Amino acid sequence: MAAPELLSDEGYRADGRRPAELRKVRARMGVFAQADGSAYIEQGNTKALAVVYGPHEMRGSRSKALPDRALVNCQYSMATFSTGERRRRPHGDRQAGELALHLKQTFEAAILTHLYPRSQIDIYVQILQADGGNYCACVNAATLAVMDAGIPMRDYVCACSAGLAEDTPLADRSPEEAAGGPRLVLALLPASGQIALLQLSARLHQERLEAALEAAGQACRALHAVLDRVVRDRLREVTALLGD
């Protein structure tokens, strides 16, 4: 789809959203009792599951233990039924490795790892249905799962993508829009404005970059409000169970 076709004359996108509007977000925490923390999220038709174990003692070689902070271990995978392609997706493929590394970098910037020296925190995320924004959905699900595990964080981590239709920034791009030009992905700690991860698929002029970055930042702040409501609902649920 060419860039001019991404927006109608009335300013609507192909799926009916305004340029700054997010896809519908649904999320819940505590979906797996066996894990220390867990969460499930839907962003549009993209569905992601995250589970967290830890902090716990180092597994395997103790030489990997860090004397001043916890080791954050992240693994990313896609369910074989997550896309229309019914091909085998091994845990060790290149894309999964890159996304796991991005998740690790993101959460090392957010988790207060210095509180747990010589320990390990495991974050496992899986895409159950892929329809654009996989990394962003995984970050948002993992944020809820880490909070469900009671692991202290500097702030929420919220992630969203953005792009441009000519000069108009588009937040939370759909797969069809993602084919229409450079893509920016932002993971943000909204309270402080600290960037945990910023990725750009192609070069952009500074003014266009600033516009896309601002759109992604506003989208992350909107996501923060959604995730905060999910956390508060979970807190009320747990408090009610403890009261019983």
Helices and strands as residue ranges (DSSP letters): G 3-6, E 25-29, E 37-43, E 46-57, G 62-64, E 71-78, H 94-108, G 113-115, E 119-129, H 134-148, E 158-165, E 168-171, H 175-178, E 184-189, E 194-200, H 206-243
